[in-house]
Structures are given as structure tokens and as C-alpha cells.
């Protein structure tokens, strides 16, 4: 009976299938980009291929790992640099401007066993870091003016946010590598209001510059006229007759040319105004 059972192909197939399932539940391949947590009854037994600072690919402890089927569970944690995107948030700066801010952070799980004990999964860790990133960003930007984000102080702002985020991330076995603000814009209504204020300020500045220019022009013109009058006075003192003749010619030009043929002037040849035209003068 037992010999017949062992020779039964269905029995042999069933045993082979059970052995295959048992082997598949016992052996797992851990890639170089992953670190595996082996746990049983909710407690970490060991970590396979854990992150080590400065390690090179090809020199890790990746490969086959064995576990007790149905007793030990395996969970893969990424060793690579991961990113977390923060949803756009509104931040109030110290100069009372409401900013629409987008930011992201890059992190790595350096202590998978601690991460497993505190928050369990990567997805929950990412959500936690997203919340902390938003809080740290609001706290830091709430101490700054909008102009700070356009100046060299922007780097200091990023460092402060990264330090605050890294302090919280370390509680979950993670390390924050970098934090960046992708965009920090004013809302559309605020932008229009700021544009109107800038335009008004520039118009006032233009009016002030124009008034200053008019003032300087008047001063220059007055100085030039005074200098011309001084030169005329010197010339008159040296040759009164020539000065009198020159002034008469200027008067004739203004009188006879500016009319442009639209009016007639009738004067007696003996008129004193025409004395420079008479013979002998």
C-alpha cells in the first residue's frame, strides 16, 4: 500500500510541488539596491544587505538569503536616494506677503530596522516626511521676507530647513540629503497689486527725475543767459556803436522774418526804427 502510494505520480507531483513552495518560501534574492528586513511576530530578527556609507555596487552583501517559511517575513527597503514632493502650500512671510511654495526633499533609509519599528513602511515614512517638510518650511519662511528668497540668503534658508527635517527624519532611521524650493510665487492678485505699486513708485521716481532735470536746465539756462549778458556788456563797453548796430539787426530779423508774409508793416523812411537803413549810417 505504501509502496503503491509512493509510486503514484499524483503523490510524487504533490510532494514536488510542496517542496517547491517550501523552497520558494525559504529562499529570497536580495538585489543590491534593496535591504531586506527579516522579522517574525512583529520583531526584527536581522537585516540583509543593510546600508553602509561609502559602499560601492558589487561590494554589497546582496544575494540569496534564507528564512523560516511561514514564520519569518521579509520586507524590502530601498537603499537608493528617494524623493518626497511637498504639495503646494501658502506661506505668510514677515513682510505680510502670501507665497505659493513648492518644495521637495531627497532622503535615504540608513537604519531600516529603526524605520520598521517606528513607522513600518516606506510609504508611511514618505508621508511623514512630507508633513514635516511642510511644517519646517512654513516655520523658516515665516521668519523671512520675500526678498530673502531672491538673495544669497536662500542657501541659508535651505540649510535650516534641511537641518530641521533631518532632525525629525533621524527618529525614523532616515537621512535627509537635500532640500530644494522649486518655486515660490506670489498669488495672481498679489502680483498685480505689487506690479501696480512698483509702477506707481517708478512713475513718482520719473516725475522727480524730470522735475530735477527741469530745475537743472533752468539753472544752466540762467547761467548761460547771464554769461551772454556779461559778454554783451563787455562788448557794449568796448564798442557801443557796434553793439547798438548788432541789436538793431536782431530786432529787424525778429520783426520782418517772424511775420512770414501774413501782415504788412508801413513805416515812414524817416522813422527812428529804420535809422540803420538810411544812408550815411
WOPEFEN-V304338 format. One record per residue. N is the residue number from 1. RES is the residue in three letters. PSI is psi as a letter, one per 40 degrees, with the letter a starting at -180 (none if undefined). D_FIRST is the distance of its C-alpha to the first C-alpha in whole Angstrom. Layout:
n:N res:RES psi:PSI d_first:D_FIRST
n:N res:RES psi:PSI d_first:D_FIRST
//
This chain:
n:1 res:UNK psi:d d_first:0
n:2 res:UNK psi:d d_first:4
n:3 res:UNK psi:d d_first:5
n:4 res:UNK psi:d d_first:5
n:5 res:UNK psi:d d_first:6
n:6 res:UNK psi:d d_first:9
n:7 res:UNK psi:e d_first:10
n:8 res:UNK psi:h d_first:11
n:9 res:UNK psi:d d_first:14
n:10 res:UNK psi:d d_first:15
n:11 res:UNK psi:d d_first:13
n:12 res:UNK psi:d d_first:15
n:13 res:UNK psi:d d_first:18
n:14 res:UNK psi:d d_first:18
n:15 res:UNK psi:d d_first:17
n:16 res:UNK psi:d d_first:20
n:17 res:UNK psi:d d_first:22
n:18 res:UNK psi:d d_first:22
n:19 res:UNK psi:d d_first:23
n:20 res:UNK psi:d d_first:26
n:21 res:UNK psi:d d_first:27
n:22 res:UNK psi:d d_first:27
n:23 res:UNK psi:d d_first:29
n:24 res:UNK psi:d d_first:31
n:25 res:UNK psi:e d_first:32
n:26 res:UNK psi:d d_first:32
n:27 res:UNK psi:h d_first:35
n:28 res:UNK psi:i d_first:38
n:29 res:UNK psi:h d_first:41
n:30 res:UNK psi:h d_first:44
n:31 res:UNK psi:i d_first:47
n:32 res:UNK psi:d d_first:51
n:33 res:UNK psi:e d_first:52
n:34 res:UNK psi:i d_first:50
n:35 res:UNK psi:h d_first:49
n:36 res:UNK psi:h d_first:46
n:37 res:UNK psi:h d_first:46
n:38 res:UNK psi:h d_first:43
n:39 res:UNK psi:i d_first:43
n:40 res:UNK psi:h d_first:40
n:41 res:UNK psi:f d_first:41
n:42 res:UNK psi:e d_first:45
n:43 res:UNK psi:i d_first:46
n:44 res:UNK psi:h d_first:46
n:45 res:UNK psi:d d_first:44
n:46 res:UNK psi:i d_first:46
n:47 res:UNK psi:h d_first:48
n:48 res:UNK psi:h d_first:46
n:49 res:UNK psi:f d_first:49
n:50 res:UNK psi:i d_first:52
n:51 res:UNK psi:h d_first:56
n:52 res:UNK psi:h d_first:58
n:53 res:UNK psi:h d_first:62
n:54 res:UNK psi:e d_first:63
n:55 res:UNK psi:i d_first:59
n:56 res:UNK psi:i d_first:59
n:57 res:UNK psi:h d_first:56
n:58 res:UNK psi:e d_first:54
n:59 res:UNK psi:e d_first:55
n:60 res:UNK psi:a d_first:53
n:61 res:UNK psi:f d_first:49
n:62 res:UNK psi:i d_first:47
n:63 res:UNK psi:a d_first:44
n:64 res:UNK psi:i d_first:40
n:65 res:UNK psi:i d_first:40
n:66 res:UNK psi:i d_first:37
n:67 res:UNK psi:i d_first:36
n:68 res:UNK psi:h d_first:33
n:69 res:UNK psi:i d_first:31
n:70 res:UNK psi:e d_first:32
n:71 res:UNK psi:d d_first:35
n:72 res:UNK psi:h d_first:37
n:73 res:UNK psi:i d_first:39
n:74 res:UNK psi:h d_first:41
n:75 res:UNK psi:h d_first:45
n:76 res:UNK psi:h d_first:47
n:77 res:UNK psi:h d_first:51
n:78 res:UNK psi:h d_first:53
n:79 res:UNK psi:e d_first:55
n:80 res:UNK psi:i d_first:58
n:81 res:UNK psi:h d_first:61
n:82 res:UNK psi:i d_first:60
n:83 res:UNK psi:i d_first:63
n:84 res:UNK psi:h d_first:64
n:85 res:UNK psi:h d_first:67
n:86 res:UNK psi:h d_first:69
n:87 res:UNK psi:i d_first:70
n:88 res:UNK psi:h d_first:74
n:89 res:UNK psi:i d_first:75
n:90 res:UNK psi:h d_first:79
n:91 res:UNK psi:h d_first:81
n:92 res:UNK psi:h d_first:84
n:93 res:UNK psi:i d_first:86
n:94 res:UNK psi:d d_first:89
n:95 res:UNK psi:f d_first:92
n:96 res:UNK psi:f d_first:90
n:97 res:UNK psi:h d_first:89
n:98 res:UNK psi:h d_first:85
n:99 res:UNK psi:h d_first:83
n:100 res:UNK psi:h d_first:80
n:101 res:UNK psi:h d_first:78
n:102 res:UNK psi:h d_first:75
n:103 res:UNK psi:i d_first:73
n:104 res:UNK psi:i d_first:70
n:105 res:UNK psi:i d_first:68
n:106 res:UNK psi:h d_first:66
n:107 res:UNK psi:i d_first:63
n:108 res:UNK psi:i d_first:60
n:109 res:UNK psi:h d_first:58
n:110 res:UNK psi:e d_first:58
n:111 res:UNK psi:g d_first:56
n:112 res:UNK psi:d d_first:53
n:113 res:UNK psi:d d_first:52
n:114 res:UNK psi:d d_first:55
n:115 res:UNK psi:d d_first:55
n:116 res:UNK psi:d d_first:51
n:117 res:UNK psi:d d_first:53
n:118 res:UNK psi:d d_first:56
n:119 res:UNK psi:e d_first:55
n:120 res:UNK psi:c d_first:51
n:121 res:UNK psi:i d_first:52
n:122 res:UNK psi:d d_first:54
n:123 res:UNK psi:d d_first:55
n:124 res:UNK psi:d d_first:56
n:125 res:UNK psi:d d_first:58
n:126 res:UNK psi:d d_first:60
n:127 res:UNK psi:d d_first:61
n:128 res:UNK psi:d d_first:62
n:129 res:UNK psi:d d_first:64
n:130 res:UNK psi:d d_first:66
n:131 res:UNK psi:d d_first:67
n:132 res:UNK psi:d d_first:68
n:133 res:UNK psi:d d_first:70
n:134 res:UNK psi:d d_first:72
n:135 res:UNK psi:d d_first:73
n:136 res:UNK psi:d d_first:74
n:137 res:UNK psi:d d_first:76
n:138 res:UNK psi:d d_first:78
n:139 res:UNK psi:d d_first:79
n:140 res:UNK psi:d d_first:80
n:141 res:UNK psi:d d_first:82
n:142 res:UNK psi:e d_first:84
n:143 res:UNK psi:e d_first:86
n:144 res:UNK psi:i d_first:87
n:145 res:UNK psi:i d_first:89
n:146 res:UNK psi:d d_first:88
n:147 res:UNK psi:d d_first:90
n:148 res:UNK psi:d d_first:88
n:149 res:UNK psi:e d_first:85
n:150 res:UNK psi:e d_first:88
n:151 res:UNK psi:a d_first:89
n:152 res:UNK psi:e d_first:88
n:153 res:UNK psi:e d_first:86
n:154 res:UNK psi:d d_first:83
n:155 res:UNK psi:d d_first:82
n:156 res:UNK psi:d d_first:82
n:157 res:UNK psi:d d_first:81
n:158 res:UNK psi:d d_first:78
n:159 res:UNK psi:d d_first:77
n:160 res:UNK psi:d d_first:78
n:161 res:UNK psi:d d_first:75
n:162 res:UNK psi:d d_first:73
n:163 res:UNK psi:d d_first:74
n:164 res:UNK psi:d d_first:73
n:165 res:UNK psi:d d_first:70
n:166 res:UNK psi:d d_first:69
n:167 res:UNK psi:d d_first:69
n:168 res:UNK psi:d d_first:67
n:169 res:UNK psi:d d_first:64
n:170 res:UNK psi:d d_first:64
n:171 res:UNK psi:d d_first:63
n:172 res:UNK psi:e d_first:60
n:173 res:UNK psi:f d_first:59
n:174 res:UNK psi:i d_first:61
n:175 res:UNK psi:h d_first:64
n:176 res:UNK psi:h d_first:66
n:177 res:UNK psi:d d_first:68
n:178 res:UNK psi:i d_first:70
n:179 res:UNK psi:h d_first:72
n:180 res:UNK psi:i d_first:74
n:181 res:UNK psi:h d_first:76
n:182 res:UNK psi:d d_first:76
n:183 res:UNK psi:i d_first:78
n:184 res:UNK psi:g d_first:81
n:185 res:UNK psi:i d_first:83
n:186 res:UNK psi:i d_first:86
n:187 res:UNK psi:i d_first:85
n:188 res:UNK psi:d d_first:87
n:189 res:UNK psi:d d_first:89
n:190 res:UNK psi:d d_first:90
n:191 res:UNK psi:d d_first:90
n:192 res:UNK psi:d d_first:93
n:193 res:UNK psi:d d_first:95
n:194 res:UNK psi:d d_first:95
n:195 res:UNK psi:d d_first:96
n:196 res:UNK psi:d d_first:99
n:197 res:UNK psi:d d_first:100
n:198 res:UNK psi:d d_first:100
n:199 res:UNK psi:d d_first:102
n:200 res:UNK psi:d d_first:104
n:201 res:UNK psi:d d_first:105
n:202 res:UNK psi:d d_first:105
n:203 res:UNK psi:d d_first:108
n:204 res:UNK psi:d d_first:110
n:205 res:UNK psi:d d_first:109
n:206 res:UNK psi:d d_first:111
n:207 res:UNK psi:d d_first:114
n:208 res:UNK psi:d d_first:114
n:209 res:UNK psi:d d_first:114
n:210 res:UNK psi:d d_first:117
n:211 res:UNK psi:d d_first:119
n:212 res:UNK psi:d d_first:119
n:213 res:UNK psi:d d_first:120
n:214 res:UNK psi:d d_first:123
n:215 res:UNK psi:d d_first:124
n:216 res:UNK psi:d d_first:124
n:217 res:UNK psi:d d_first:126
n:218 res:UNK psi:d d_first:128
n:219 res:UNK psi:d d_first:129
n:220 res:UNK psi:d d_first:129
n:221 res:UNK psi:d d_first:131
n:222 res:UNK psi:d d_first:134
n:223 res:UNK psi:d d_first:134
n:224 res:UNK psi:d d_first:135
n:225 res:UNK psi:d d_first:137
n:226 res:UNK psi:d d_first:139
n:227 res:UNK psi:d d_first:139
n:228 res:UNK psi:d d_first:140
n:229 res:UNK psi:d d_first:143
n:230 res:UNK psi:d d_first:144
n:231 res:UNK psi:d d_first:144
n:232 res:UNK psi:d d_first:146
n:233 res:UNK psi:d d_first:148
n:234 res:UNK psi:d d_first:149
n:235 res:UNK psi:d d_first:150
n:236 res:UNK psi:d d_first:152
n:237 res:UNK psi:d d_first:154
n:238 res:UNK psi:d d_first:154
n:239 res:UNK psi:g d_first:156
n:240 res:UNK psi:d d_first:156
n:241 res:UNK psi:d d_first:158
n:242 res:UNK psi:d d_first:154
n:243 res:UNK psi:d d_first:152
n:244 res:UNK psi:d d_first:154
n:245 res:UNK psi:d d_first:154
n:246 res:UNK psi:d d_first:150
n:247 res:UNK psi:d d_first:150
n:248 res:UNK psi:d d_first:152
n:249 res:UNK psi:d d_first:150
n:250 res:UNK psi:d d_first:147
n:251 res:UNK psi:d d_first:148
n:252 res:UNK psi:d d_first:149
n:253 res:UNK psi:d d_first:146
n:254 res:UNK psi:d d_first:144
n:255 res:UNK psi:d d_first:147
n:256 res:UNK psi:d d_first:147
n:257 res:UNK psi:d d_first:144
n:258 res:UNK psi:e d_first:142
n:259 res:UNK psi:d d_first:144
n:260 res:UNK psi:f d_first:142
n:261 res:UNK psi:e d_first:145
n:262 res:UNK psi:e d_first:144
n:263 res:UNK psi:i d_first:147
n:264 res:UNK psi:i d_first:151
n:265 res:UNK psi:h d_first:153
n:266 res:UNK psi:h d_first:157
n:267 res:UNK psi:i d_first:159
n:268 res:UNK psi:i d_first:162
n:269 res:UNK psi:d d_first:163
n:270 res:UNK psi:e d_first:165
n:271 res:UNK psi:h d_first:162
n:272 res:UNK psi:d d_first:161
n:273 res:UNK psi:d d_first:157
n:274 res:UNK psi:e d_first:158
n:275 res:UNK psi:d d_first:160
n:276 res:UNK psi:e d_first:158
n:277 res:UNK psi:e d_first:159
n:278 res:UNK psi:i d_first:162
n:279 res:UNK psi:i d_first:164
n:280 res:UNK psi:e d_first:165
n:281 res:UNK psi:none d_first:162
//
